[in-house]
Amino acid sequence: MVFEGPLRADADSILARYPEDHRRSAVMPLLYLAQSVEGSVTREALREIGALLQITTAEVEAVASFYTMYRLRPTGTHVISVCTNLACKLRGAEAVFEAAHEATGVAHGAELSDDGLFTVHEEECLGVCDFAPAVQINFCSHDTVSPERMRELVAGLRAGEVPSPARGPAFDSFKAASRALAGLEEVPSA
Ligand code: FES
């Protein structure tokens, strides 16, 4: 059971934000809440969210699989998303993506590093093309990232540091960022 005890209370507080006849609108924050527990959204969580919202598991999964913010497979403590879309590609994103794999030890096609610390994800446009190559770490933006900077960021994460993002708050893990995105944590100031 995913949503039990304090987590059920959190789910109820999310549901209470929506009118009774629009409860299904809570699907995205509930997915973030589920993700904040294990770092990914499990089959069990998909089923339970469907039951809470009185929609099918397939409907919940359709949302979860459409958006890349949700992880449906085993996930590291930190998720590094490297944009390889056009503007970033033209400014060297492929070398940054390669550096992320090398530094984290995540093999191409694998979901996470052997130590469980990292997931490396190839992302589409992150909406900050003027700062290409763009990277997100635990949803926090890092601008004009070179391969060398990518290696520094990974070394910092290994040392337990929380890298300062280009803008917005910083989160120390993918789970913490997911909980904030569920709207349940006070977001730290930038
Ligand atoms: S193409 Fe990379 S942020 Fe837009």
Residues whose N, C-alpha, C, O or C-beta is under 5 A from the ligand:
A	BS01	FES	C83 N85 L86 A87 C88 C125 L126 G127 V128 C129 A134
